[in-house]
């Protein structure tokens, strides 16, 4: 087994990866002030650390200038003719993203995600104390106004999220989230439903409050899945955002250890 913490040097947070036949690496690509890191490389896929604020898909701005999305940038920066996205992250969300290196792997990942066999773990920050400090958030999600969603008490096709939270200091709470479904905006809506909107979320936090922050504080922190008889376990602490750099946050991550063990210890 290969430890990313050893391969990449010491770090003030837990970070581990385990895979026979894979390659742990940390290579940065820059584009117009944005950075992206290649965290893990396998013949069938790569895992990158997506920057906050980078669009998933390429887009053209009001001036007619085209900007590459994370998939195209990763392919060009890391030497691939083409990469296949197998899941996605919102523009405001940073963190771990899997990109398949060939169409067969993309199809296999499609089956894994469809059968909920890829465990994902996220970190979020909020200024508000939640209605409950840990447990489950379940409910149907329906479209609201202007591209937003809201959570209903009904459970016909529910979004399901498990979470733990802890206070870092007065007025700042850290959430560790494990989505069990993959709905659009699921975690952002879930935390709003608890009365704890994510800091800097221009859609679900009050706009005049969110605009004061340097990013939306949601980060894809961990991945765990079985790939051809090998367990892939990767964590990457957030590298952007002043609130994510606080020492007490990284002490809490070290105390928790691997996120999958946090949830397993609670019977998840």
Number of C-alpha atoms within 10 A of each C-alpha: 11 15 16 24 17 13 14 14 8 11 11 12 20 21 23 21 25 18 20 12 11 19 18 23 15 16 14 15 15 11 11 6 6 13 15 23 21 21 23 23 19 15 12 16 21 22 22 24 27 28 22 26 14 21 19 19 14 15 13 10 9 7 6 8 9 11 17 18 15 24 23 18 21 23 16 14 17 14 9 12 9 16 21 19 19 19 14 17 20 14 17 20 24 28 26 31 23 23 26 23 21 14 14 12 17 21 14 15 22 15 14 17 17 12 10 15 14 18 18 22 24 24 26 24 27 24 17 19 19 18 11 13 15 15 14 15 21 20 19 17 23 10 10 10 7 7 8 14 20 19 20 14 11 11 12 9 11 18 23 20 20 19 23 18 19 16 19 16 11 9 10 15 22 23 22 22 28 23 21 18 17 17 14 15 17 18 25 21 24 28 24 18 19 15 17 22 28 28 27 24 22 19 18 21 20 13 12 9 12 19 15 11 15 14 21 24 26 27 29 23 25 25 22 19 18 14 14 7 9 14 15 19 21 26 26 21 24 22 14 16 14 11 15 20 13 11 13 13 20 18 15 15 20 14 12 14 16 19 24 18 12 16 17 9 8 9 7 11
